[in-house]
Amino acid sequence: MRRTELRLDPIIQQLRQERAQIASQLDKLDAALDALTGEGPSVRKHVKQMKNSSIMAPVVAKKRRMSAATRAKISRAMKARHAGIKAKK
């Protein structure tokens, strides 16, 4: 190994530790914001590994919900479909 590579190892290790600490602080800030805005219970958290890293970062995905109008539209379409199938028999 070269001398410059040996001197960079401690610096790289320190930067990785600082990145992990900052990620932890961001998680705490996100949790605090969720608690204050009331978005916490309706949000699912997934963990995704960042590219070229061993650190896991949370990825927030909102739960999908269908509106009442959309459900009614799908219901009418299914009833019409089944009525057409029944009429052909």
C-alpha positions, 0 to 999 in steps of 0.5 A, a space after each residue: 500500500 501507498 503511504 497516502 492510502 494508509 493516512 486516508 483510512 482513519 479519515 474515511 472511517 471518521 467520515 463514515 461515523 459522522 454520516 451514521 450520526 447525522 442519519 440518526 439525527 435525521 431519523 429523530 427529526 423526521 419522527 418529531 415532525 411526524 408527531 407534530 404534524 400527525 402524519 406518523 400513524 398513516 405513514 409506513 416506513 421501509 428501509 432501503 440500502 443506499 448505493 455504495 454504502 452499508 448505511 440503511 436509510 428510511 424511505 417513507 411510502 404513504 398508504 394508498 387509499 381509494 376514494 368513495 367515488 372511485 369505489 362506486 365507479 368500480 362497483 358499477 362497472 363490475 355489476 354491469 360486467 356480471 349482468 352482461 355475463 349472466 344475460 348471455 347464459 
